[in-house]
Amino acid sequence: MPTKLPTDTSDAPRRRARGEARHEALVAAAAAIIRDEGPAALTHRSLAARAGLPLASTTYYFASLEEILEVGGSVLAESWATNIRHVLDDTEAVAAATTGLRRAELITRALLPEGDDAVVRHHYEHLVSAGRTPALARSYASGRHRFDAAIADMLRTLGVDQPPALVLAAVDGGAVAALSEGRPLRPYVTALLVRFVS
């Protein structure tokens, strides 16, 4: 009777790690496409090209483009909360936020994307258009609680007794007004916030 040879599993951890790395690369690429080019630009082909992977990998790891949109949207929503936490990690800036102006500047830095006015304009254009893509809108809505929690934590740390939704609305409204009226963006948002955080 032939002896049954044991199955060689020495490659299994390496294959699993390679699979996880490919999945992460696709998720990161999906988020980047959604952020940089908009959800309409996300196709299997564009995703594979951005991730530097074979086209077949997109259907291997994801059942549909809708799933990819939701996962990419979750990454973007989490990145907004992460940005707030990074700002709070700047202990020197937090310690210096002892006046209304300093607190407003820190909140502006935490809630607006890094970059010039063109980056911020693209951010708001992206958010407005996201509602036209149900999968992306669902993803942003489901991740909203993490963003709100990060804002609440920041406000507690800074000693600001205001609802997170109100502060975010002030930032969003100020940014859109500044962009539409050609005003200096960050100074305008900061000046608006001072009224809430002094």
N, C-alpha and C positions, 0 to 999 in steps of 0.2 A: 504494500500500500504506500503510495507516494506521501512523503511528509509535506504538510502544508506550511509554506514559508510565511513568517509574520509579515504583515503589511509594513512597508517602510514609511514611517511618519516623520522622518527627520526633516523633510522639506515643508511640512505643514505650517509651522510657525512663520517661516519666511514667506510662504504664499499668502498666509493670512495678513501679515504685515504689509505685503505689497498690495493686497486687495484694499486694505484700509487706507493706505496712502493714495491709491487711485481714487477711491471714493471721496476722500478729503479734497483732493485736487479738483475733482469735478464740482464739488459743493462750493469751493472757493472761487472757481471760475464762473459758476452760475451767478454768485453774488456780485462778482465784478462786472459781468455783462449787464445785469439788471441795473446796477448802480451807474455804470458809465454810459451805457447805450440805450437803456430802457428795456422793459420786458418783451417788447415786440422783437427785439434783436436776438432773443434767446431761442436758438434752434439746436437740434442735436449736433448739426455740423459745426455751428459756431462754438458750442460748448466744448466739443472734442478738440477743436483747433486751439481754443484759449487754454485748455488744460494740457495740451500737448499729448493727447492720448488717442488711440484708435476710435473711429466713429462708433464701432460696435460696443465700446465700453459704456456709452451713455445709456443704451437700452439694457445692458447687463445689470447695471446698478440701480436704474430707475425705471419704474413702470410706465411713466408718461412725462411729457413736458410739464404738465400741471404739478406733478410731484416735485420736479426739479425747481419750478417757480416757488413752491411753498418752502422748500428747504433753503433755497437761496435767500428768500425773503426773511426767513428766521435768522439766518446769519447776519443780514444787514440790521435787523431789529436789535439783535444782541450787541452788534458793534456800537450802536448808539448808547446803550447802557454802559458798555465797556469804556467808551470815551469819557463818560462822567466819572467812572471809577478811577481812570487814569489822572484826571484833573484833581480829584480828591487825594490821590497819592502824592501830589506835589505839596508836601507838607509846608514848605516855606510860603507858597502862595496862599494856602489855606490860613496859615498863622497870620499872614499880613492882611487878611480880609476883615479888618476891624471897622471899616467905614462902609456906608451904603454904596459908595462908588466902587470900592474894591470888591465888595460882594457881587455887585452887578457885573463887573468885568469878569469875575471868575465864572459866574453863571453863564454869561454870554459865551465864554470860551468853552464851557462844558456842553452847551446845547446847540451850538452851531458847528458845522463841519470845519475842519482845518482847511485853510486855503484862502484864495482871494475871493472877490465878489462873484466872479464867474463860477467858482466851485459851489458857492452857496446858492446862486441862482439855479444851477443845474439840480442841486439837492431838492429845492422846492418844486421845480418843474417835475422832477421824478415823483415826488410824493403825490402831487395832484394827479398825475397820470396813472399812478398805481391803482386808483379806484376803478379804472376801466378794465383791470385784469383781476377777476374774482379770486383766483388762487393766491395772487400776491396780496390782495386786500385782506383775505382771511389770515394770511401769514402775519401781516403787520398787526392786525387786530389781536391775534392770539399772543403776540409778543409784547403788546403794549404794557401789560402789567409789570414786566421786568424793567421797562424804561421808566414807568411811573415810580416804581420802587426806588430806582437809582436816583431819580430827581428828589424824591422825598428824603432819602438818606443825605443827599447833598444839602438840602435846605436845613435839615436838622443839624448837620455839622456846622453850617454857617450861622445857625441861630436865627433863621428866617421863618417866621410863623405865617406861611402862606400855603394854600393848596397847590400841589404840583401842577395840576391842570391849568390853574390861573397863570402861574409863572411861565409855563410852556406856551400858553396862548399869547402872552405878552411878547415873548421872544419871536414866535412865528409871525405874529401880526406886525411887529416892528421890522422884522427882516423883509417881509413882503412889501410893506410900505416904503422902506428905504430903497429896495430894488426897483420898485415901480416908479419912484419919484426921483431917482438919481441921487439919493442922499448918501453920505458916508455910512456904510452898513453897520459895522460893529459899534462905532460911537453912538449911532442913533439908537440901536437896540439897548446899549448900556444905559443911555440917558433915560430911556423909557422904563427900564427895570429899576432904576434908582428909586422911583416912586413906590415900588412894592417892597423893597428890601432894606430901606433905611430904618 
